[in-house]
Amino acid sequence: MKIYDLIGIGIGPYNLGLAALTTERSELETIFFDQNGQFAWHPGMLIEGTDLQVSFLADLVTFANPASKYTFLNYLHHHDRLYPFFLFHKFEMPRTEYAAYLKWVADELPNCHFQSTVQDVIDHGDHYEVVVNHWKEQEVTSYLTKHVVLGTGSTPLIPIDTENVDSEDVYHSSQYLYHKDHTIQHKHITVVGSGQSAAEIFYDLLKLQDRYDFELAWYTRSPGFLELDSSKLGQETFTPDYVNYFQQLSFPERLDSLDHLGHLRNGIDGSTLHHIFDLLYHRSVGGKSLPVTIQPLTEIQKVTKLGKQLTVEAEQWQQGKDFQFQTDQLILATGYKPNIPDWFYSRFGQKIEWEDDKRYKVDQNFKLVFKDKQHDHHFYTLTNLEHSHGTGATNLGLAVDRNIRIINETTGKTVYEQKLGTIFTSFGL
Ligand SMILES: Cc1cc2nc3c(=O)[nH]c(=O)nc-3n(C[C@H](O)[C@H](O)[C@H](O)COP(=O)(O)OP(=O)(O)OC[C@H]3O[C@@H](n4cnc5c(N)ncnc54)[C@H](O)[C@@H]3O)c2cc1C
């Protein structure tokens, strides 16, 4: 039976970039599987008017090989969009266009397979067996490989019990566009959270408030609706140099650093906050009271449905005051957590080293660290990396560097050159 060099589990931007870079310039035999029917990048959050939060240069391949045929610029060229993008005059492309670019690359690549759920990975000592459920054909097939790369992304984090409420009434931000038409037919809508998704949904609804007649509320547990730090020198923590520095710190030092650099990771893009404030200001001219509530310092604790409306129990935690309010729709923009398949824990939980009960040990090249030091078929992970590789763990701009390291290590040569020492900041001695 054929043995692949590398099998990728999940095809989001991270593994898709790896698929592109290995296809174009390496002798590695690779194959990638995704459980979705076709390529899709956060389809429930492709809100019109929103842009990617990184430059178009942080596409799937440019940092490794600007001459690749899978660059965003080549996508534009193929789709007769170069002149419009040139005149668009922005480094950040529309979110919908990023999704379309990724889909174009996925469709071009022969090694990306959808409708294929990886339901098990078995370690056979000198290779892995990857068990794939090709659900459309109702066939389960095993594939053998030397190395695997876990790229299963993240899954919604829902901090309150939603079991007894209808998913039409209470849903996670990742589902927003699927519910939006239904949501705006209601009289009272509440958004929870203070990240970019919460702000984008709040603004999208705010714009519709004068056409549809609803009240809009926005709550967050955070102390404020704060701006993400996008200062240029600060952004140098989203570079391979900082990843290298961070990775060699001790586990407690790394956790400390994550706290210190929270303003670079958590918060809302300045322009989204400006748009929201300006719209509120314009609408309130003449002292008009607005059907809007905006309140930080407030934790949503429970939601129940009594009669037609939802009753939400909340606490203003700084004052220690509990209160209740009624709403029709509750949108939880409460973030994501790493998506680690169940089989991972049963198959590998005991074999690998952990830094604490949730965070596995990951080495410099994104490999899990096996207790058996002779273990030479690697298990790479592109998910759950914050504690090991820092602030940029889920940043698209660093995905290419990760893939460069994986390709160079598995081939044993420099297929793509890693660019270090090209920034202005130095982090350690
Ligand atoms: C709404 C949103 C906007 C974002 N915008 C930005 C941004 O502007 N800039 C930025 O730097 N970062 C952004 N991020 C963060 C990050 O870049 C994205 O989350 C990115 O999609 C992560 O890519 P990924 O490849 O890890 O995972 P994902 O895109 O989550 O893809 C994982 C894939 O794995 C598949 N999968 C899971 N389990 C299995 C299995 N067992 N078998 C087969 N397939 C499986 C899933 O179907 C999925 O397609 C954003 C995140 C979100 C949620």
The ligand as a Gaussian input file, in Angstrom:
#p B3LYP/6-31G(d) Opt

LIG

0 1
 C      -14.587000      35.088000      11.490000
 C      -13.092000      34.984000      11.567000
 C      -12.312000      35.909000      10.894000
 C      -10.914000      35.824000      10.962000
 N      -10.200000      36.777000      10.328000
 C       -8.859000      36.752000      10.441000
 C       -8.075000      37.782000       9.841000
 O       -8.613000      38.717000       9.237000
 N       -6.706000      37.717000       9.974000
 C       -6.108000      36.718000      10.666000
 O       -4.865000      36.701000      10.758000
 N       -6.824000      35.729000      11.242000
 C       -8.176000      35.732000      11.158000
 N       -8.911000      34.748000      11.773000
 C       -8.192000      33.688000      12.523000
 C       -7.645000      32.526000      11.637000
 O       -6.844000      33.022000      10.647000
 C       -8.734000      31.709000      11.031000
 O       -9.493000      31.152000      12.065000
 C       -8.258000      30.577000      10.082000
 O       -9.389000      30.101000       9.408000
 C       -7.574000      29.442000      10.795000
 O       -7.234000      28.486000       9.813000
 P       -7.112000      26.928000      10.092000
 O       -6.572000      26.347000       8.847000
 O       -6.425000      26.677000      11.362000
 O       -8.580000      26.418000      10.424000
 P      -10.031000      26.530000       9.832000
 O      -10.161000      27.622000       8.845000
 O      -10.930000      26.543000      11.022000
 O      -10.216000      25.148000       9.064000
 C      -10.192000      23.916000       9.720000
 C      -10.817000      22.903000       8.796000
 O      -10.664000      21.607000       9.378000
 C      -11.794000      20.833000       9.036000
 N      -11.867000      19.695000       9.953000
 C      -12.020000      19.720000      11.300000
 N      -12.024000      18.471000      11.801000
 C      -11.858000      17.632000      10.743000
 C      -11.769000      16.222000      10.606000
 N      -11.821000      15.399000      11.661000
 N      -11.604000      15.705000       9.368000
 C      -11.526000      16.500000       8.288000
 N      -11.617000      17.844000       8.363000
 C      -11.765000      18.401000       9.573000
 C      -12.939000      21.815000       9.110000
 O      -14.013000      21.380000       8.295000
 C      -12.306000      23.097000       8.571000
 O      -12.551000      23.279000       7.203000
 C      -10.297000      34.801000      11.715000
 C      -11.085000      33.881000      12.405000
 C      -12.457000      33.982000      12.336000
 C      -13.283000      32.991000      13.124000

